[in-house]
Amino acid sequence: MFLEKEIIVLGDVEMGCGNLTDDFISDRALSELIKELSKRRHPVDLIFNGDTFDFLKCPYFKKNQLVYPRHVTEKISLAKLNLIQHAHSKVFHALRKFIKVKKHRLYFIFGNHDFDLVYPQVQKKIKSILENSKQIHFLEKYRYKTVYVEHGQQYDFLNKISFDRLFLTYQDERILNLPFTSLGLISKFMEMKEDHPFLERIFPRQTLFNLHRPVVKKITLRTTKFFLKSVLYYPFRYYFDPTYTLQRELFREFYKRLKKVHWDVDNIVKTFKRKRKRVFKKDHIHILGHIHEKYIEDKDNKVLIHPGSWRDEYNLNPKTRKLTSRLKRYVQVIIADGNIEYQVIDHPIKRSTFDFDKVIEDEMKFIKSAAREEKFESVFY
């Protein structure tokens, strides 16, 4: 058999700086997978399909304090990258080993959590850390023959990136043109994330909200205030700040979600099929991220896959009120002898089952417990 290429796709790792807003603790498992891939001597494309790094929820040190800047310059992104590298050095070490093989290629797709990767100096720094400049690539989307890979935030209205206008100018500095949801998260919700570090890891969201009404009221109140200020106050108070401009389309979408108490990411499959008709018609295998749910559609010689997330996440059973750790997954595509075959591979991690009621009583206790089980060490907690 002639193995032309092996393609490995995983997404939504969301490596942060190891603080309470960092939901990735599976360094050991991910490093083991990457090291295993390093042993393969045939051509391997390893694709991190967006949100590999959680620049969005990663803080920045300013005057010895952790802050979440709204105006993200290249300097700030580089500082965040240093924190992420320090917190997840095992993964960077494994990637360095993987990319030493000449037939291996490493791809980072832009996501809404690691939009900072568009900065040239951030790309240069990652290549320097991994000690390779030729085999590492940063892309909006990946295609090889009939395999198509894209993160998927472009099909989620409140999170899509303006690729035709990546940067804004504010006070004579170039800053990221962040999506509306990202700006809202940075400005108003990081404090809440630190107060409730475990809750964002629980799915499905609606079940969480049904069983934890106080947090629903808290989110709704804060969101309503932010919505009203975004319309009636911020555009006037910060008239010369381009990050506070509110478009009509955003107003309608935000109001719709507020009415429905809908604080989760939309299913993007239908939107992808509608907006990428040519892509869906042309290619055989389509792999998306952004949605943290596993999804496989295979019919009429068309395949569409969401492999899920590598964050520390849990399924909540409404009857037993138990939290079960979600599996980590990745997609393997083998191109050999003119054929293309795929499989979604589970990468199980042994974890304890947590009691939901005990978690909401003491979230920090279970944040630490989860980290210990995966042997993740943090200087922040």
N, C-alpha and C positions, 0 to 999 in steps of 0.2 A: 504494500500500500504506500502510495506517495502522499504524505501529509503536507499539504501546501501551507496551511496556517491553522493555528488554534487561537480563537478569540475568547477572552474571559471578560465578562462585564459584571461589575457590581457598582452599586450606587448608594447615595444618601448615608455615607459614613459619618459625616458631620463631626470631624475631629475639632475640638475646641482647645481651650488652654488648661483644662483640668479643674476648672472651678465649678460652681453649682449650676452654671448655664451650659456646661459641657455634658452632653448625653451619650458620648461614646466612651465605653470602658473596655471594649473587646480587643485591646491591643495584642494580647497574646494570641488569640484565635486568628486575627487578620494577619499577623506576622507569620504565623505558621503556614497559612495558606500561601502567602506570597513566597515564602522560602521554598515551599514545595514546587511552586511554578518555576522557581529559579533553577531547579534541577533539570528541567526539560530543555533539550538542546535544539529542538525544532523551532520554527518561527512562532512566537507567541505575542499577540497584541493584548496587553492588559489595559482595560479601559475603566477608569473611574468616572462613572456617568453622572457627574454633577453633585454638588453639595458634599464633596470629599472633605473639604475643610469648612468649619463653621465660623468664618470670619464675622458673619452677621451677629451672632450671639457671643462672640469673643470680646472681652473688654480690652481696654487700652490703659496703660499706666500713664497718668498725668499728675505730676506733683505728688507722687507716692500714693495715689488713689486710683482704684479701678473705675473707669468711666466708659460709657458707650457713646462715642461721638457720632453725631448726626452727619457731620461733614467729613467724609472719609477721603483723606489724601493718600498718595502713594506711600508717604512716610508712615502714616498710621497703619496702612495695610502691611507694610514690612515689619513693623513692631509687633503686630498681631501674629504674623507668620512665625516670628521668633518664639513667641509664647506657645504656639501650637506645636512647633517642632520640639520644644523642651518637654512638653506634656506627653507627647506621643513619639518619643525617640525610637522606640522599638519598631514602629511601622516604617519610619524613614530609613532605619538601618536595613530592614528587609527589602525595601524598594531599591536601595542602593545595590544590594546583592543581586536582585532580579535584573537590573538594567546593565549589569556587567557583561551579560551574555549578548554577543553582537546581534543575534537574530531576534532579540526581544525588543519590543517597543512599548512605551508607556504613554498613555493618553489621559489627559485631564479635560473633561467636558465642563463648560461653564454652567453653573447652577445659580439659583437665586441666593443661596447661602455662601457661595464662594465666588461671587461676582468680582471680588478683588483680584482674581486671577487675570483679569484683562490688563492690569498694569504691567508694562514691560519689565520693570525692575523686580516685581514679584515673581514673574516667570524666570527671570535670570537667577534670582536667589534660590528658587527651588532646584533649578538645574545645577547650581553650585553646591547645594546641600547634598544632592544625589550624585554629584561628581560625574555628570554626563550632560552634554549640551546638544548632541545630535539625535538621540533616540527618545527624547521626551518632547511631547507635543501638547499644545493647548488649543482646543477647538470648540466651536459652537455645536458641531455635530460630527459624527464619524460615519463613514460609509466604506465598506469593502465589498466589492461585487454586489450581491443582493442582501447584504446585512447592513441595517441602518440603526444607528444609536443616537439618541438625543435625550437630554434630561427631562424636558417636558414642561418647564415653567412658562413657556410661551403660550400654552393652552389653558393657563390659569390666569384670568384677567388681572387680579390684584397683585400677582407676583411676576408678571412677565417683564423681561428686560428690554430696554430700548437699544437694540444693537446698532441702530442708525444714529444714536446719540448717546454714546457710552458715558460721556463726562459733561459736567456743568462747571461754570466758573463762579466762585464765590470769594469775595475779598481777594481777588487777584490770584487765587489758587485753584488748581484743577481738582475737582472732587467727583466721586462716583455719582452717576445719575441713578440712584437706587429706586426700586419699585416702591409703590405707595405702602404696601404692607410692611416692607422692610423698615421704612422710615417710622411707621407707627410702632413697630415692635421695639426699635431702638429708643424712641422718644418716651414711650409710656408703659411698656410692658416688661422691661428687663428687671425692674425692681420686684414685680410680681413673680417673675420666673425664679428669682432668688428666694422669694418667700415660699414658693411652692415648686421646688426643683423636681419632685417626682411626678407630679400630675401630668405633665406634658408627655410622659412616657407611656401613658395608659390609653388603650384603644378598646372598643370604638368610643369616640368622643361622646356620642349621644348617651351611651350607657353610663359613662363617667358622670356626665351632667345630671342624669336622672337620679343617680345615687349620691350625688354631692351637690345639693342645691346651693349652699353658701358660696361655693366657688363660681357657680353660674351667675349669681347676683353680682359678685365682685367683678367678673369679667364684663358683664353687660353694662354695669354702671360706668366702669372705666372706659369701655368702648364708646358708650353714648356720649360721654364728656369729650372724648377725643374727636368723635365725629362732628359734634356741634362746633367745637373750637376750630376744626379743620375747615369748616364752611364759613363760620361767622366771625372768627377772631384771627387765627394765624395768618391768612392771606393779607390781612390789613396790618397787623402788628409787625409782621416780617415781610413787608412788601418787596424788599430788595433781596430776599433770600429765595432762590429758585426752587429750593426743596419744599417750600410750602405752597406751591402752586397746585390748585385742585382743579382737575378737569371735570367736565360735566359727566363723562362716562363713569368716572370714579365715584362721583356723587350718587348716581343711580345704583351702581353695583353695591356700594357700601350700605346704602339705605335698605336695599333688598335683603342683605345679609343681616342687618340689624333687626329687621322685622321678624326674620325667621330664627333668630338667635343661632346663626350658622357661622361657627368660628373654625371650620375645618377646610382643608383644601378640596376643591371640586374634583370629581372624577373627570379626567382629561381625555379618556379614550375617544369619546364621541367627537370632541372638538378636534383632536388630532386627525381623525379620519376625514372630517369635513374640510379642515384647512390644509391638509397634506394629501389630498386625493392622488396627486401624481406620484408622490413618494410611496403611498400605500399600494398603489397599483403596480409600480415599477419593482419594488423590492419584495423579498420573500420573508425575511425575518426583521421585525421591528422591536427594538428594546427601548423602553422608556423608564425614567425614574420619577422623582418628585412625589408620587403617591407611595406611601409606605406599606400598602397592602399588596399581597401576592396576587397576581392576575395573569392567567394564560389563556389566550384565545388562538385556536389552531383550526382553521377551516378554509376550504377553497384555496389551498396552497398559500395561505397568508397566515403569518404567525405574529402575534403581538403579546409582549411580555412586560410585566412589572415584577421584578424579582423581590422587591421589598427593601427594607432598610437594614443597616448594620448598627444602628443606634441601640441603646439599651431600652427595649420596648416590651410591653406586656399586654396580653389579652385579658380583659375583665369579664368574668362569668357573672351575669346578674343574679343567678339563682344561688350559687355557692359563695359569691362575693370574694372569689379567689383570683389572684393575679398570676398568670403563667407566662414565663419568659418566651418571647417570640424567637423562632429560629432565624439564623442568618442564612442568606441564600446568594447564589451567583449564577450567571448564565454561562454555559460553555457552548461554543460553536466550533465544530470541526469541519474544515474544508479539505477534503481528500478525494483524489481520483475523480474530480469533477462533481462530487456530491457535497451537499451542505446539510449537516445534521446538528441538532441542538438538544440540550437538556438543561433543566433548572435543577441545580444541585443544592441540597440542604447541607449546611455546615453547623451541626448541632453543638450547643454548649450546655453542659450540665449546670442547672441552676435550681434554686429552691423555689417553691411556690409561696407567695406572700399573701397575707390576709389584708384585703382592701381597707377594712375599718381600722386596722392597726397602722397601716401606712399613712392614712390621712391624719391620724393622731400624732404621729412623729415621723415626718418625711425624711428628716436628716438621718435618723437611725437606719432606715432602709436604703437610703442613698449609699451610706457607708457599707452596709451589709452586702449590697450588690457589687460594690467595688472590691470588697474583700474576696468574694466568691470568684471574681474574674482576675484577681491579683493585680488590680489596677491601683497604683499609688498616686495620690495627689498631694501637693504641698498646700492646697487651699482648704482641705477638710480631713 
